[in-house]
Amino acid sequence: MKWLIKSEPFKYSWTQFNTDKRTRWDGVRNFEARNNLRAMKVGDLAFFYHSSEGKEIVGVARVATEAYPDPTAPAGEDWSAVDFVPAYPLVQPVGLADIKAEPSLAEMALVRKSRISVVPVREAEFAWVLKRGKTKAR
């Protein structure tokens, strides 16, 4: 399965992620996004998307752990976190405008569910973004 995770670059950027070499994806407070985190399996790939600033896919992360209780969740609340490691950068970032301009991506969750921070990505969508980003899957 493939995914897309969003981060505002001024809060947590692709560059910082690569410096850290591993991160916990926590603080997700949307039920659909939480359920997507819970569906992830170790080894799954996820696009790393800079939201707000840039609005572009800049790299690929790999799921390092399956979902576990989010340690930042208020007591008694049922939220999840997942750990990621960087896999590889896109040679050329792929912007939201390019994605929206491509008719075959009209149903992509990034376009249809723009407010959700963790969404699935179909294989064909993943392949299109990698090709547009001049990047080979690894």
C-alpha positions, 0 to 999 in steps of 0.5 A: 500500500502507498500513502501520502503524509503532510507536514508544514515545512516550517514545522517539520520539513523534508530536510529536517526529517533527513537530518533526524533519520527517523520520526514519529508521526503523531498529533493526528487528530482526525479519525480518517487520518488516524485510521489510515495510520492504523492501516499502514504496514512496515515497509509501506511507502509514503509521499512526504508532502509540504503543505501550506508552503510549497504545496509539493511532494518532495520525497518518499518515506518508509513506514518503520513501525505499525501504529501504536498509541500516540504518546501526545494524545490526551488521557483516555483518547484513542489516537495513533502514531507511526514511525517513518524513515526517509527512503529517497527524495524526488529529483524534482518536487511535484506541485499540487498545481501539476497534480490538479492539472492531470485529469487522471489524478482527479480522484487522488485523495490529495485532491479530493480530501485536501484537509486530511493529513494522511491519505492513501495513494493508488499505485498509478498515482504513485507511479505518475508522481515519481515519473513527473518527479524524475525519480525511480522507485527504490 
